[in-house]
Amino acid sequence: MDGYGGRRNKSEQDAWTVEIGYALLSAVLVAGVAFGAVGGPALLFDLPRMLSTVLLRVGGTLAALAFVARVVGVLVSFGQRAQPSQPGRTSPDS
């Protein structure tokens, strides 16, 4: 159901499916980069155990936050683009 109480047509459902897939895939990549930037040195170098533990935990936390932020950001942005600003109108300038 869309924001106006009606049902979505097949093309809208397909667009949402593609957008969800894009959001998840791009979020995995962003999370991987975030983890690699912070936790990567702990995996690559022989660091003291305490420092390695801290880097891995901070990297994991940052990766999880980046994943959620990316998914939410992509889907909210798509939801705002998908709906006209006023019912029955196709663009804000109409």
N, CA, C and O atoms as a Tinker XYZ file with bonds, in Angstrom:
   376  protein
     1  N      0.854000   -1.180000    0.000000    73     2
     2  CA     0.000000    0.000000    0.000000    64     1     3
     3  C      0.898000    1.241000    0.000000    63     2     4     5
     4  O      1.925000    1.272000    0.679000    81     3
     5  N      0.513000    2.233000   -0.746000    73     3     6
     6  CA     1.307000    3.442000   -0.784000    64     5     7
     7  C      0.791000    4.447000    0.245000    63     6     8     9
     8  O     -0.141000    4.155000    0.994000    81     7
     9  N      1.389000    5.606000    0.275000    73     7    10
    10  CA     1.042000    6.617000    1.257000    64     9    11
    11  C     -0.354000    7.181000    1.101000    63    10    12    13
    12  O     -0.844000    7.844000    2.015000    81    11
    13  N     -1.026000    6.939000   -0.043000    73    11    14
    14  CA    -2.352000    7.493000   -0.274000    64    13    15
    15  C     -3.456000    6.468000   -0.073000    63    14    16    17
    16  O     -4.615000    6.747000   -0.381000    81    15
    17  N     -3.121000    5.281000    0.440000    73    15    18
    18  CA    -4.132000    4.275000    0.709000    64    17    19
    19  C     -4.449000    3.387000   -0.468000    63    18    20    21
    20  O     -5.278000    2.485000   -0.347000    81    19
    21  N     -3.808000    3.614000   -1.622000    73    19    22
    22  CA    -4.043000    2.780000   -2.793000    64    21    23
    23  C     -3.010000    1.668000   -2.873000    63    22    24    25
    24  O     -2.119000    1.562000   -2.031000    81    23
    25  N     -3.147000    0.848000   -3.895000    73    23    26
    26  CA    -2.197000   -0.243000   -4.092000    64    25    27
    27  C     -1.155000    0.163000   -5.123000    63    26    28    29
    28  O     -1.439000    0.948000   -6.028000    81    27
    29  N      0.046000   -0.371000   -4.983000    73    27    30
    30  CA     1.096000   -0.101000   -5.964000    64    29    31
    31  C      0.901000   -0.994000   -7.176000    63    30    32    33
    32  O      0.462000   -2.138000   -7.058000    81    31
    33  N      1.230000   -0.459000   -8.337000    73    31    34
    34  CA     1.169000   -1.300000   -9.527000    64    33    35
    35  C      2.466000   -2.101000   -9.654000    63    34    36    37
    36  O      3.395000   -1.903000   -8.871000    81    35
    37  N      2.533000   -2.985000  -10.618000    73    35    38
    38  CA     3.669000   -3.899000  -10.760000    64    37    39
    39  C      4.973000   -3.142000  -10.991000    63    38    40    41
    40  O      6.008000   -3.528000  -10.447000    81    39
    41  N      4.947000   -2.088000  -11.774000    73    39    42
    42  CA     6.186000   -1.350000  -12.045000    64    41    43
    43  C      6.699000   -0.656000  -10.783000    63    42    44    45
    44  O      7.910000   -0.584000  -10.572000    81    43
    45  N      5.799000   -0.146000   -9.946000    73    43    46
    46  CA     6.224000    0.464000   -8.685000    64    45    47
    47  C      6.814000   -0.580000   -7.745000    63    46    48    49
    48  O      7.809000   -0.324000   -7.067000    81    47
    49  N      6.187000   -1.772000   -7.708000    73    47    50
    50  CA     6.722000   -2.850000   -6.876000    64    49    51
    51  C      8.108000   -3.262000   -7.369000    63    50    52    53
    52  O      9.012000   -3.491000   -6.565000    81    51
    53  N      8.276000   -3.356000   -8.680000    73    51    54
    54  CA     9.573000   -3.709000   -9.239000    64    53    55
    55  C     10.615000   -2.637000   -8.929000    63    54    56    57
    56  O     11.762000   -2.954000   -8.616000    81    55
    57  N     10.218000   -1.377000   -9.014000    73    55    58
    58  CA    11.147000   -0.295000   -8.708000    64    57    59
    59  C     11.604000   -0.366000   -7.257000    63    58    60    61
    60  O     12.786000   -0.179000   -6.968000    81    59
    61  N     10.685000   -0.633000   -6.350000    73    59    62
    62  CA    11.044000   -0.769000   -4.930000    64    61    63
    63  C     11.948000   -1.976000   -4.710000    63    62    64    65
    64  O     12.883000   -1.908000   -3.913000    81    63
    65  N     11.683000   -3.074000   -5.403000    73    63    66
    66  CA    12.511000   -4.270000   -5.259000    64    65    67
    67  C     13.942000   -3.991000   -5.706000    63    66    68    69
    68  O     14.894000   -4.374000   -5.026000    81    67
    69  N     14.091000   -3.332000   -6.837000    73    67    70
    70  CA    15.418000   -2.979000   -7.338000    64    69    71
    71  C     16.100000   -2.023000   -6.366000    63    70    72    73
    72  O     17.290000   -2.170000   -6.087000    81    71
    73  N     15.369000   -1.059000   -5.853000    73    71    74
    74  CA    15.960000   -0.078000   -4.940000    64    73    75
    75  C     16.401000   -0.727000   -3.630000    63    74    76    77
    76  O     17.441000   -0.363000   -3.081000    81    75
    77  N     15.630000   -1.673000   -3.131000    73    75    78
    78  CA    16.013000   -2.387000   -1.914000    64    77    79
    79  C     17.286000   -3.196000   -2.161000    63    78    80    81
    80  O     18.190000   -3.212000   -1.325000    81    79
    81  N     17.353000   -3.862000   -3.307000    73    79    82
    82  CA    18.557000   -4.604000   -3.656000    64    81    83
    83  C     19.770000   -3.701000   -3.749000    63    82    84    85
    84  O     20.844000   -4.036000   -3.251000    81    83
    85  N     19.595000   -2.550000   -4.391000    73    83    86
    86  CA    20.688000   -1.579000   -4.497000    64    85    87
    87  C     21.102000   -1.084000   -3.114000    63    86    88    89
    88  O     22.293000   -0.971000   -2.824000    81    87
    89  N     20.122000   -0.790000   -2.264000    73    87    90
    90  CA    20.430000   -0.292000   -0.927000    64    89    91
    91  C     21.232000   -1.320000   -0.136000    63    90    92    93
    92  O     22.205000   -0.968000    0.531000    81    91
    93  N     20.833000   -2.585000   -0.206000    73    91    94
    94  CA    21.541000   -3.625000    0.540000    64    93    95
    95  C     22.948000   -3.855000   -0.006000    63    94    96    97
    96  O     23.905000   -3.962000    0.761000    81    95
    97  N     23.071000   -3.929000   -1.318000    73    95    98
    98  CA    24.388000   -4.169000   -1.907000    64    97    99
    99  C     25.348000   -3.010000   -1.629000    63    98   100   101
   100  O     26.495000   -3.228000   -1.241000    81    99
   101  N     24.881000   -1.801000   -1.826000    73    99   102
   102  CA    25.762000   -0.659000   -1.585000    64   101   103
   103  C     26.081000   -0.519000   -0.101000    63   102   104   105
   104  O     27.168000   -0.064000    0.256000    81   103
   105  N     25.143000   -0.906000    0.768000    73   103   106
   106  CA    25.399000   -0.848000    2.208000    64   105   107
   107  C     26.462000   -1.861000    2.619000    63   106   108   109
   108  O     27.284000   -1.578000    3.490000    81   107
   109  N     26.450000   -3.028000    2.005000    73   107   110
   110  CA    27.488000   -4.029000    2.295000    64   109   111
   111  C     28.861000   -3.484000    1.898000    63   110   112   113
   112  O     29.832000   -3.644000    2.637000    81   111
   113  N     28.938000   -2.846000    0.741000    73   111   114
   114  CA    30.208000   -2.284000    0.290000    64   113   115
   115  C     30.681000   -1.155000    1.205000    63   114   116   117
   116  O     31.862000   -1.089000    1.545000    81   115
   117  N     29.774000   -0.272000    1.603000    73   115   118
   118  CA    30.134000    0.829000    2.489000    64   117   119
   119  C     30.586000    0.285000    3.848000    63   118   120   121
   120  O     31.565000    0.768000    4.418000    81   119
   121  N     29.877000   -0.709000    4.360000    73   119   122
   122  CA    30.246000   -1.303000    5.643000    64   121   123
   123  C     31.607000   -1.987000    5.554000    63   122   124   125
   124  O     32.406000   -1.902000    6.487000    81   123
   125  N     31.871000   -2.656000    4.455000    73   123   126
   126  CA    33.166000   -3.299000    4.272000    64   125   127
   127  C     34.311000   -2.305000    4.249000    63   126   128   129
   128  O     35.364000   -2.544000    4.841000    81   127
   129  N     34.107000   -1.200000    3.570000    73   127   130
   130  CA    35.135000   -0.154000    3.533000    64   129   131
   131  C     35.331000    0.449000    4.919000    63   130   132   133
   132  O     36.465000    0.688000    5.335000    81   131
   133  N     34.242000    0.697000    5.636000    73   131   134
   134  CA    34.343000    1.265000    6.981000    64   133   135
   135  C     35.096000    0.319000    7.912000    63   134   136   137
   136  O     35.971000    0.741000    8.668000    81   135
   137  N     34.745000   -0.967000    7.847000    73   135   138
   138  CA    35.440000   -1.930000    8.697000    64   137   139
   139  C     36.904000   -2.045000    8.306000    63   138   140   141
   140  O     37.779000   -2.083000    9.172000    81   139
   141  N     37.175000   -2.099000    7.011000    73   139   142
   142  CA    38.556000   -2.217000    6.552000    64   141   143
   143  C     39.418000   -1.030000    6.946000    63   142   144   145
   144  O     40.598000   -1.189000    7.257000    81   143
   145  N     38.830000    0.153000    6.933000    73   143   146
   146  CA    39.592000    1.349000    7.285000    64   145   147
   147  C     39.993000    1.355000    8.757000    63   146   148   149
   148  O     41.091000    1.791000    9.103000    81   147
   149  N     39.104000    0.871000    9.620000    73   147   150
   150  CA    39.388000    0.910000   11.053000    64   149   151
   151  C     39.940000   -0.423000   11.556000    63   150   152   153
   152  O     40.945000   -0.446000   12.266000    81   151
   153  N     39.298000   -1.522000   11.198000    73   151   154
   154  CA    39.711000   -2.821000   11.710000    64   153   155
   155  C     40.776000   -3.501000   10.879000    63   154   156   157
   156  O     41.413000   -4.446000   11.344000    81   155
   157  N     40.980000   -3.041000    9.662000    73   155   158
   158  CA    41.966000   -3.652000    8.775000    64   157   159
   159  C     43.371000   -3.724000    9.343000    63   158   160   161
   160  O     44.009000   -4.773000    9.253000    81   159
   161  N     43.871000   -2.652000    9.921000    73   159   162
   162  CA    45.229000   -2.735000   10.483000    64   161   163
   163  C     45.381000   -3.816000   11.559000    63   162   164   165
   164  O     46.454000   -4.405000   11.693000    81   163
   165  N     44.337000   -4.078000   12.312000    73   163   166
   166  CA    44.400000   -5.126000   13.335000    64   165   167
   167  C     44.542000   -6.497000   12.691000    63   166   168   169
   168  O     45.129000   -7.402000   13.284000    81   167
   169  N     44.007000   -6.660000   11.476000    73   167   170
   170  CA    44.108000   -7.931000   10.782000    64   169   171
   171  C     45.411000   -8.064000    9.995000    63   170   172   173
   172  O     45.908000   -9.173000    9.799000    81   171
   173  N     45.957000   -6.948000    9.548000    73   171   174
   174  CA    47.146000   -6.979000    8.709000    64   173   175
   175  C     48.460000   -6.941000    9.486000    63   174   176   177
   176  O     49.450000   -7.541000    9.065000    81   175
   177  N     48.471000   -6.253000   10.593000    73   175   178
   178  CA    49.716000   -6.040000   11.328000    64   177   179
   179  C     49.675000   -6.757000   12.675000    63   178   180   181
   180  O     48.606000   -7.052000   13.209000    81   179
   181  N     50.845000   -7.025000   13.200000    73   179   182
   182  CA    50.961000   -7.657000   14.514000    64   181   183
   183  C     50.948000   -6.560000   15.580000    63   182   184   185
   184  O     51.996000   -6.077000   16.008000    81   183
   185  N     49.754000   -6.183000   15.991000    73   183   186
   186  CA    49.576000   -5.122000   16.977000    64   185   187
   187  C     49.367000   -5.739000   18.357000    63   186   188   189
   188  O     49.042000   -6.921000   18.468000    81   187
   189  N     49.552000   -4.941000   19.404000    73   187   190
   190  CA    49.244000   -5.460000   20.741000    64   189   191
   191  C     47.781000   -5.936000   20.814000    63   190   192   193
   192  O     46.902000   -5.383000   20.152000    81   191
   193  N     47.547000   -6.948000   21.614000    73   191   194
   194  CA    46.221000   -7.572000   21.672000    64   193   195
   195  C     45.121000   -6.579000   22.029000    63   194   196   197
   196  O     44.057000   -6.592000   21.409000    81   195
   197  N     45.355000   -5.734000   23.000000    73   195   198
   198  CA    44.338000   -4.757000   23.419000    64   197   199
   199  C     43.994000   -3.807000   22.278000    63   198   200   201
   200  O     42.821000   -3.520000   22.041000    81   199
   201  N     45.006000   -3.322000   21.575000    73   199   202
   202  CA    44.773000   -2.401000   20.458000    64   201   203
   203  C     44.018000   -3.108000   19.333000    63   202   204   205
   204  O     43.110000   -2.531000   18.736000    81   203
   205  N     44.388000   -4.343000   19.045000    73   203   206
   206  CA    43.686000   -5.108000   18.006000    64   205   207
   207  C     42.223000   -5.304000   18.367000    63   206   208   209
   208  O     41.346000   -5.165000   17.514000    81   207
   209  N     41.958000   -5.626000   19.621000    73   207   210
   210  CA    40.584000   -5.829000   20.078000    64   209   211
   211  C     39.775000   -4.545000   19.935000    63   210   212   213
   212  O     38.642000   -4.571000   19.454000    81   211
   213  N     40.348000   -3.439000   20.347000    73   211   214
   214  CA    39.648000   -2.153000   20.252000    64   213   215
   215  C     39.380000   -1.799000   18.790000    63   214   216   217
   216  O     38.271000   -1.386000   18.448000    81   215
   217  N     40.374000   -1.955000   17.935000    73   215   218
   218  CA    40.189000   -1.618000   16.516000    64   217   219
   219  C     39.122000   -2.490000   15.869000    63   218   220   221
   220  O     38.313000   -1.998000   15.083000    81   219
   221  N     39.113000   -3.768000   16.188000    73   219   222
   222  CA    38.112000   -4.665000   15.603000    64   221   223
   223  C     36.704000   -4.333000   16.098000    63   222   224   225
   224  O     35.751000   -4.354000   15.320000    81   223
   225  N     36.574000   -4.030000   17.375000    73   223   226
   226  CA    35.247000   -3.686000   17.910000    64   225   227
   227  C     34.754000   -2.351000   17.366000    63   226   228   229
   228  O     33.588000   -2.229000   16.991000    81   227
   229  N     35.618000   -1.364000   17.320000    73   227   230
   230  CA    35.225000   -0.060000   16.773000    64   229   231
   231  C     34.916000   -0.193000   15.281000    63   230   232   233
   232  O     33.952000    0.394000   14.789000    81   231
   233  N     35.726000   -0.959000   14.569000    73   231   234
   234  CA    35.479000   -1.179000   13.154000    64   233   235
   235  C     34.157000   -1.882000   12.908000    63   234   236   237
   236  O     33.422000   -1.515000   11.992000    81   235
   237  N     33.843000   -2.892000   13.716000    73   235   238
   238  CA    32.568000   -3.595000   13.582000    64   237   239
   239  C     31.381000   -2.708000   13.878000    63   238   240   241
   240  O     30.368000   -2.748000   13.181000    81   239
   241  N     31.516000   -1.908000   14.915000    73   239   242
   242  CA    30.433000   -0.979000   15.268000    64   241   243
   243  C     30.234000    0.069000   14.176000    63   242   244   245
   244  O     29.105000    0.374000   13.791000    81   243
   245  N     31.332000    0.610000   13.688000    73   243   246
   246  CA    31.249000    1.601000   12.613000    64   245   247
   247  C     30.655000    0.988000   11.349000    63   246   248   249
   248  O     29.868000    1.632000   10.655000    81   247
   249  N     31.027000   -0.243000   11.052000    73   247   250
   250  CA    30.490000   -0.914000    9.868000    64   249   251
   251  C     28.986000   -1.122000   10.002000    63   250   252   253
   252  O     28.244000   -0.911000    9.042000    81   251
   253  N     28.532000   -1.531000   11.178000    73   251   254
   254  CA    27.094000   -1.734000   11.387000    64   253   255
   255  C     26.332000   -0.419000   11.251000    63   254   256   257
   256  O     25.272000   -0.373000   10.626000    81   255
   257  N     26.868000    0.640000   11.831000    73   255   258
   258  CA    26.211000    1.954000   11.727000    64   257   259
   259  C     26.192000    2.453000   10.283000    63   258   260   261
   260  O     25.196000    3.014000    9.826000    81   259
   261  N     27.293000    2.245000    9.571000    73   259   262
   262  CA    27.355000    2.668000    8.168000    64   261   263
   263  C     26.362000    1.882000    7.325000    63   262   264   265
   264  O     25.734000    2.447000    6.430000    81   263
   265  N     26.209000    0.586000    7.595000    73   263   266
   266  CA    25.263000   -0.249000    6.868000    64   265   267
   267  C     23.839000    0.270000    7.046000    63   266   268   269
   268  O     23.114000    0.472000    6.071000    81   267
   269  N     23.450000    0.482000    8.293000    73   267   270
   270  CA    22.085000    0.947000    8.575000    64   269   271
   271  C     21.854000    2.334000    7.977000    63   270   272   273
   272  O     20.809000    2.591000    7.380000    81   271
   273  N     22.823000    3.218000    8.137000    73   271   274
   274  CA    22.669000    4.577000    7.614000    64   273   275
   275  C     22.517000    4.569000    6.094000    63   274   276   277
   276  O     21.725000    5.334000    5.543000    81   275
   277  N     23.269000    3.712000    5.422000    73   275   278
   278  CA    23.188000    3.649000    3.958000    64   277   279
   279  C     21.834000    3.119000    3.488000    63   278   280   281
   280  O     21.216000    3.681000    2.583000    81   279
   281  N     21.380000    2.031000    4.116000    73   279   282
   282  CA    20.090000    1.456000    3.727000    64   281   283
   283  C     18.972000    2.471000    3.953000    63   282   284   285
   284  O     18.145000    2.698000    3.070000    81   283
   285  N     18.949000    3.071000    5.121000    73   283   286
   286  CA    17.892000    4.045000    5.439000    64   285   287
   287  C     17.981000    5.242000    4.503000    63   286   288   289
   288  O     16.959000    5.701000    3.992000    81   287
   289  N     19.169000    5.747000    4.275000    73   287   290
   290  CA    19.332000    6.904000    3.402000    64   289   291
   291  C     18.873000    6.655000    1.977000    63   290   292   293
   292  O     18.201000    7.497000    1.382000    81   291
   293  N     19.229000    5.507000    1.430000    73   291   294
   294  CA    18.831000    5.190000    0.050000    64   293   295
   295  C     17.316000    5.028000   -0.043000    63   294   296   297
   296  O     16.689000    5.562000   -0.958000    81   295
   297  N     16.728000    4.296000    0.894000    73   295   298
   298  CA    15.286000    4.031000    0.813000    64   297   299
   299  C     14.447000    5.278000    1.093000    63   298   300   301
   300  O     13.408000    5.476000    0.464000    81   299
   301  N     14.884000    6.109000    2.020000    73   299   302
   302  CA    14.149000    7.360000    2.280000    64   301   303
   303  C     14.246000    8.276000    1.063000    63   302   304   305
   304  O     13.258000    8.893000    0.663000    81   303
   305  N     15.422000    8.361000    0.486000    73   303   306
   306  CA    15.599000    9.196000   -0.702000    64   305   307
   307  C     14.725000    8.700000   -1.857000    63   306   308   309
   308  O     14.097000    9.497000   -2.553000    81   307
   309  N     14.690000    7.393000   -2.053000    73   307   310
   310  CA    13.859000    6.845000   -3.130000    64   309   311
   311  C     12.379000    7.080000   -2.845000    63   310   312   313
   312  O     11.619000    7.389000   -3.762000    81   311
   313  N     11.967000    6.941000   -1.614000    73   311   314
   314  CA    10.567000    7.154000   -1.253000    64   313   315
   315  C     10.120000    8.589000   -1.497000    63   314   316   317
   316  O      8.975000    8.831000   -1.878000    81   315
   317  N     11.008000    9.525000   -1.281000    73   315   318
   318  CA    10.674000   10.923000   -1.517000    64   317   319
   319  C     10.620000   11.234000   -3.003000    63   318   320   321
   320  O      9.808000   12.054000   -3.430000    81   319
   321  N     11.470000   10.594000   -3.799000    73   319   322
   322  CA    11.455000   10.810000   -5.248000    64   321   323
   323  C     10.274000   10.110000   -5.904000    63   322   324   325
   324  O      9.745000   10.583000   -6.910000    81   323
   325  N      9.860000    8.982000   -5.333000    73   323   326
   326  CA     8.833000    8.159000   -5.966000    64   325   327
   327  C      7.441000    8.768000   -5.882000    63   326   328   329
   328  O      6.587000    8.469000   -6.716000    81   327
   329  N      7.204000    9.609000   -4.897000    73   327   330
   330  CA     5.876000   10.174000   -4.711000    64   329   331
   331  C      5.864000   11.641000   -5.140000    63   330   332   333
   332  O      6.785000   12.387000   -4.806000    81   331
   333  N      4.857000   12.053000   -5.861000    73   331   334
   334  CA     4.764000   13.473000   -6.211000    64   333   335
   335  C      4.547000   14.311000   -4.956000    63   334   336   337
   336  O      4.018000   13.823000   -3.956000    81   335
   337  N      4.958000   15.565000   -5.016000    73   335   338
   338  CA     4.841000   16.426000   -3.836000    64   337   339
   339  C      3.385000   16.711000   -3.500000    63   338   340   341
   340  O      3.048000   16.942000   -2.338000    81   339
   341  N      2.523000   16.696000   -4.505000    73   339   342
   342  CA     1.095000   16.910000   -4.287000    64   341   343
   343  C      0.338000   15.838000   -5.038000    63   342   344   345
   344  O      0.668000   15.551000   -6.188000    81   343
   345  N     -0.667000   15.237000   -4.426000    73   343   346
   346  CA    -1.416000   14.214000   -5.140000    64   345   347
   347  C     -1.967000   14.723000   -6.464000    63   346   348   349
   348  O     -2.551000   15.804000   -6.528000    81   347
   349  N     -1.778000   13.938000   -7.518000    73   347   350
   350  CA    -2.305000   14.319000   -8.814000    64   349   351
   351  C     -1.373000   15.169000   -9.637000    63   350   352   353
   352  O     -1.671000   15.460000  -10.796000    81   351
   353  N     -0.242000   15.581000   -9.069000    73   351   354
   354  CA     0.704000   16.407000   -9.806000    64   353   355
   355  C      1.991000   15.623000   -9.999000    63   354   356   357
   356  O      2.354000   14.796000   -9.163000    81   355
   357  N      2.672000   15.883000  -11.095000    73   355   358
   358  CA     3.855000   15.105000  -11.413000    64   357   359
   359  C      5.152000   15.767000  -11.014000    63   358   360   361
   360  O      6.175000   15.089000  -10.919000    81   359
   361  N      5.150000   17.063000  -10.778000    73   359   362
   362  CA     6.370000   17.741000  -10.374000    64   361   363
   363  C      6.013000   18.949000   -9.500000    63   362   364   365
   364  O      4.900000   19.469000   -9.579000    81   363
   365  N      6.953000   19.387000   -8.676000    73   363   366
   366  CA     6.676000   20.538000   -7.817000    64   365   367
   367  C      6.369000   21.820000   -8.585000    63   366   368   369
   368  O      5.728000   22.724000   -8.048000    81   367
   369  N      6.822000   21.905000   -9.839000    73   367   370
   370  CA     6.599000   23.125000  -10.622000    64   369   371
   371  C      5.243000   23.144000  -11.322000    63   370   372   373
   372  O      4.886000   24.143000  -11.947000    81   371
   373  N      4.487000   22.056000  -11.224000    73   371   374
   374  CA     3.188000   22.000000  -11.926000    64   373   375
   375  C      2.198000   22.969000  -11.364000    63   374   376
   376  O      1.066000   23.043000  -11.842000    81   375
